[in-house]
Amino acid sequence: MTDNGVRPCRSSPAAPLGVSPEQRAALETRGRRSIEFGAAWCIGGLLVAVVTLGQAQGAGIQFVVWVPMFYGVHRIVSGFQLIRKSREFS
């Protein structure tokens, strides 16, 4: 701040001092749970896909539901991002 208490143009306010250890632990826990949940969706989606393909042999057009696997991958990636974010605040 300047002497008169006014911040210069385009300057940011004071940076936060950091994140508490409890908040870091909560972020890491959420990240790990997200990874576990995403892995479960990927495995479940893969099982559905394999069973569907196994039952539809020679039945013409085969429709496989890929959405659960994509959702699982999304959850895994977001879980890794949460863990990375929790470690950046260290």
Helices and strands as residue ranges (DSSP letters): H 21-55, H 67-88
